[in-house]
Amino acid sequence: MNTHFTKTIKDYAATKVDRMRDEVRANVREMLAAEAPAGELAGAFAAGTLISTIPVPLVDMALAAWVTKRYAEMPRAPFFTGMALANNLFMAPLYASTPRVGGFALHWLANYTPIVAPEAILIRILVGYLLIALGLALGAYVLASTGFRGYQATRRMRPVAQPGPIGPHGFDNRP
Protein backbone atom coordinates (compact mmCIF):
# COMPACT_ATOMS: atom_id res chain seq x y z
CA MET A 1 0.00 0.00 0.00
CA ASN A 2 2.79 2.42 0.92
CA THR A 3 4.71 1.73 -2.31
CA HIS A 4 1.61 2.58 -4.33
CA PHE A 5 1.51 6.08 -2.80
CA THR A 6 5.26 6.49 -3.28
CA LYS A 7 4.94 5.53 -6.93
CA THR A 8 2.02 7.91 -7.36
CA ILE A 9 3.96 10.79 -5.79
CA LYS A 10 7.01 10.05 -7.94
CA ASP A 11 4.87 9.92 -11.08
CA TYR A 12 3.20 13.20 -10.15
CA ALA A 13 6.56 14.89 -9.52
CA ALA A 14 8.03 13.49 -12.75
CA THR A 15 5.01 14.75 -14.70
CA LYS A 16 5.33 18.22 -13.19
CA VAL A 17 9.09 18.36 -13.92
CA ASP A 18 8.55 17.20 -17.51
CA ARG A 19 5.84 19.79 -18.04
CA MET A 20 8.06 22.51 -16.62
CA ARG A 21 10.93 21.45 -18.90
CA ASP A 22 8.62 21.61 -21.90
CA GLU A 23 7.48 25.11 -20.91
CA VAL A 24 11.07 26.27 -20.47
CA ARG A 25 12.02 24.84 -23.87
CA ALA A 26 9.05 26.56 -25.49
CA ASN A 27 9.97 29.90 -23.86
CA VAL A 28 13.60 29.60 -24.95
CA ARG A 29 12.60 28.72 -28.51
CA GLU A 30 10.17 31.64 -28.61
CA MET A 31 12.82 34.06 -27.30
CA LEU A 32 15.44 32.85 -29.77
CA ALA A 33 13.05 32.96 -32.70
CA ALA A 34 11.73 36.43 -31.87
CA GLU A 35 12.34 39.11 -34.46
CA ALA A 36 11.97 41.93 -31.93
CA PRO A 37 14.96 44.18 -31.29
CA ALA A 38 17.35 43.02 -28.58
CA GLY A 39 16.60 46.07 -26.44
CA GLU A 40 12.89 45.28 -26.44
CA LEU A 41 13.51 41.65 -25.47
CA ALA A 42 15.92 42.73 -22.74
CA GLY A 43 13.45 45.33 -21.47
CA ALA A 44 10.73 42.69 -21.16
CA PHE A 45 13.17 40.38 -19.33
CA ALA A 46 14.18 43.16 -16.92
CA ALA A 47 10.53 44.14 -16.32
CA GLY A 48 9.70 40.53 -15.44
CA THR A 49 12.67 40.40 -13.10
CA LEU A 50 11.72 43.67 -11.41
CA ILE A 51 8.07 42.70 -10.95
CA SER A 52 9.00 39.30 -9.59
CA THR A 53 11.11 40.83 -6.82
CA ILE A 54 7.99 42.16 -5.06
CA PRO A 55 7.89 40.26 -1.76
CA VAL A 56 4.13 40.58 -1.12
CA PRO A 57 2.31 37.40 -2.20
CA LEU A 58 0.09 37.71 -5.28
CA VAL A 59 0.87 41.41 -5.76
CA ASP A 60 3.55 40.48 -8.29
CA MET A 61 1.07 38.25 -10.16
CA ALA A 62 -1.58 40.97 -10.24
CA LEU A 63 0.97 43.50 -11.46
CA ALA A 64 2.26 41.04 -14.08
CA ALA A 65 -1.30 40.47 -15.33
CA TRP A 66 -1.83 44.22 -15.58
CA VAL A 67 1.48 44.77 -17.39
CA THR A 68 0.82 42.00 -19.93
CA LYS A 69 -2.66 43.37 -20.58
CA ARG A 70 -1.54 47.00 -20.76
CA TYR A 71 1.51 46.33 -22.93
CA ALA A 72 0.11 43.65 -25.24
CA GLU A 73 2.89 44.19 -27.82
CA MET A 74 5.59 43.35 -25.27
CA PRO A 75 7.33 39.99 -25.88
CA ARG A 76 5.91 37.62 -23.30
CA ALA A 77 8.51 34.86 -23.28
CA PRO A 78 11.35 37.04 -21.92
CA PHE A 79 8.95 38.69 -19.48
CA PHE A 80 7.83 35.40 -17.96
CA THR A 81 11.35 33.97 -18.08
CA GLY A 82 12.57 36.95 -16.05
CA MET A 83 9.77 36.36 -13.57
CA ALA A 84 10.63 32.68 -13.31
CA LEU A 85 14.32 33.33 -12.68
CA ALA A 86 13.74 35.92 -9.94
CA ASN A 87 11.48 33.65 -7.91
CA ASN A 88 11.12 33.74 -4.13
CA LEU A 89 13.74 31.02 -3.58
CA PHE A 90 16.29 33.14 -5.41
CA MET A 91 15.17 36.33 -3.70
CA ALA A 92 15.02 35.02 -0.09
CA PRO A 93 18.69 35.76 0.73
CA LEU A 94 18.33 39.18 -0.88
CA TYR A 95 15.21 39.91 1.16
CA ALA A 96 17.15 39.02 4.31
CA SER A 97 19.87 41.54 3.49
CA THR A 98 17.57 44.50 2.79
CA PRO A 99 17.82 46.15 6.25
CA ARG A 100 21.60 46.04 6.16
CA VAL A 101 21.81 47.38 2.58
CA GLY A 102 19.27 50.10 3.35
CA GLY A 103 21.04 51.09 6.57
CA PHE A 104 24.38 51.24 4.77
CA ALA A 105 22.93 53.42 2.00
CA LEU A 106 21.18 55.77 4.42
CA HIS A 107 24.25 56.19 6.63
CA TRP A 108 26.43 56.78 3.57
CA LEU A 109 23.94 59.41 2.44
CA ALA A 110 23.97 61.02 5.90
CA ASN A 111 27.79 61.19 5.91
CA TYR A 112 28.03 63.04 2.61
CA THR A 113 24.88 65.19 2.65
CA PRO A 114 23.10 67.30 5.26
CA ILE A 115 20.29 64.69 5.42
CA VAL A 116 19.94 62.85 8.73
CA ALA A 117 19.66 59.07 8.43
CA PRO A 118 16.42 57.74 9.93
CA GLU A 119 16.74 54.89 12.38
CA ALA A 120 13.36 53.31 11.58
CA ILE A 121 13.79 49.70 10.48
CA LEU A 122 10.95 49.97 7.96
CA ILE A 123 12.71 52.81 6.12
CA ARG A 124 15.93 50.79 6.00
CA ILE A 125 14.06 47.76 4.66
CA LEU A 126 12.28 49.78 1.96
CA VAL A 127 15.45 51.56 0.83
CA GLY A 128 17.39 48.29 0.82
CA TYR A 129 14.65 46.53 -1.14
CA LEU A 130 14.49 49.29 -3.72
CA LEU A 131 18.27 49.30 -4.19
CA ILE A 132 18.41 45.52 -4.56
CA ALA A 133 15.39 45.33 -6.91
CA LEU A 134 16.61 48.14 -9.15
CA GLY A 135 20.16 46.76 -9.19
CA LEU A 136 18.85 43.32 -10.10
CA ALA A 137 16.65 44.73 -12.87
CA LEU A 138 19.51 46.80 -14.27
CA GLY A 139 21.85 43.80 -14.20
CA ALA A 140 19.18 41.66 -15.86
CA TYR A 141 18.73 44.26 -18.60
CA VAL A 142 22.46 44.54 -19.28
CA LEU A 143 23.01 40.77 -19.36
CA ALA A 144 19.91 40.06 -21.44
CA SER A 145 20.65 42.88 -23.86
CA THR A 146 24.21 41.64 -24.36
CA GLY A 147 23.02 38.07 -24.84
CA PHE A 148 20.20 38.90 -27.22
CA ARG A 149 22.39 41.25 -29.28
CA GLY A 150 25.13 38.63 -29.51
CA TYR A 151 22.71 35.89 -30.48
CA GLN A 152 20.99 38.04 -33.09
CA ALA A 153 24.36 39.09 -34.55
CA THR A 154 25.55 35.48 -34.88
CA ARG A 155 22.19 34.45 -36.31
CA ARG A 156 22.47 37.16 -39.00
CA MET A 157 26.05 36.11 -39.87
CA ARG A 158 25.20 32.42 -40.15
CA PRO A 159 24.62 31.45 -43.80
CA VAL A 160 21.37 29.82 -44.73
CA ALA A 161 21.88 26.10 -45.24
CA GLN A 162 21.32 24.95 -48.80
CA PRO A 163 20.02 21.45 -49.36
CA GLY A 164 22.85 19.26 -50.52
CA PRO A 165 23.71 15.65 -51.10
CA ILE A 166 23.11 13.40 -48.12
CA GLY A 167 25.56 10.59 -47.46
CA PRO A 168 24.67 6.97 -46.76
CA HIS A 169 24.63 7.55 -42.99
CA GLY A 170 22.24 10.51 -43.13
CA PHE A 171 24.93 13.21 -42.80
CA ASP A 172 25.58 16.10 -45.12
CA ASN A 173 28.74 15.41 -47.15
CA ARG A 174 29.47 18.99 -48.14
CA PRO A 175 32.94 20.30 -47.23
N, C-alpha and C positions, 0 to 999 in steps of 0.2 A: 504494500500500500504506500509506504513512504517513498519507494523508488519511482512510483508512478507520478507523485507530485514533483519529485526532483526532476524527472524527465520533462514534465510539463513546464516547469519553471525554466529549464535550460532551453527548451524549444521556443518559449515565449521570448527569452532574452536574445536568442540567436535570430529570431525573426525581426525583433526591434533593431538589432545591430545591422542586419542585412538591409533593412529598409532605410536606415540612416546612411549607410554607405551609398546606396543608390541615390538618395537625395543629394549627398555631397558630390557624387560624380556628375549628376545632372546640373548642379549649380556651377561646378568647375567648367563643364562643357559649355554652358550658356555664357559664362564670363569670357572664356577664351574665344568663343565664336562671335561675340558682340562686335558690332561695327561702330559703337559709340567711341568718342574720343577718350583717350586715357585719363584725362582730367575729370571727365564726367563719371567714369567708372570708379576712379579713386575717391571722388567726392561722395558717391553713394556708399562706398565701403567705409569711409570715415564717418559719415552720418549714422550708419548702422552701429559702428563701434561706439560713438558718442551716446546714442540713445540707449544702448545696452548697458552702459555704465550706471544708469539710474538705479539706486539701491532699493527703492520702494517697490514692493511686488505689484505687478500688473500695470503700473504707471508706464513702464517702458513699452509694454505691449500696446497699451492704448495710444501712446504717442507714436509708435511705429505704424499702427493702423491709420492714424490721422495723416502721417507723413506720406505713406504709400497712396492714400486716397487723394491728398492735396497735390502731390507731385507725381501724377500718373505716368509722366514720360521718363521718370527716373529709372535707371536699370535696377531691377529688383534682385537679381542674383548677387551682385556685390553687396547690396544693402543687407540682405539676410545673412550673407556669409560673415560680414562684419559683426552683426548681432550675435551670430553663433560663436564666433571666436572670443568675444568679450563677454562670456557668460559669467554667472555668479561664482562658479568655482575658480575661474581665472581672476576675478575681481576681489575675492575675499581677502587675500593678503593686502591688496591695495586699500580696501576699505579700512582695514585695521590700522594702516599707517596714516590715515587722513588727519587725526589730531596732531600728530607730530609734524607732518609736512605743513599744515596750516599754522601751527605755532611758530615753526621756523620762519615761514614767510612773513608772518605778522611782526615778529621780533626783528627780522632783517629790515622790514619797512620802517619800523619805529626807530631803528638805529640811524637810518640815513635820511629820514624825513621828519618833519615836526609832528607827525601823527603818532598818537599814543596807542600802543598795542593793547587791544582788549584781552582780558583774561578769561572771558566766557568760553567754556568748552565747545558750545554749539557754534560759535563764530569760527573757532579753529577748525572744527570738523567741516563746516561748509567751505571755508577757504581752501582747506586741504583737498576736499573732494573736487572742487572746481579746478584746481591746479592739476590734479592727477587726471581728471576726465579730459580736460583740454589738451594736456600733454599727450595722452594716449591717442586722442583723435588726430592731433597734428602728426604724430609718429605714424599712425595708420595711413594717413593721406600721403605722406612722403614715401613710405615703403610701397604702398599700392600704386601710386603714380609711377614710381621708378619701375616697378615690375610690369605694369600694363604697357608703359611706353617701350620697354625693352622687348616684351613679347610681340607687340604690334610691329616694331621695327624688324625683328627677325622674321616675322610672318610675311612682311612685304618683300624682304630680300630673298626669301626662299622661292626658287623657280617652281612653276606649276609642273607637276609630273605628267609626262606624255606617256600614253600607253605604248608599251614596247613588247618585244618578244619575251615570252615567259619560258623559262627552262623546264626541264623534266621534273624538277623537285618543287615547282611552284614559285621559284624566286625569279626576280627580274635579272636578266643577264647583261644589262647594259653596263658599260664601263663607268 
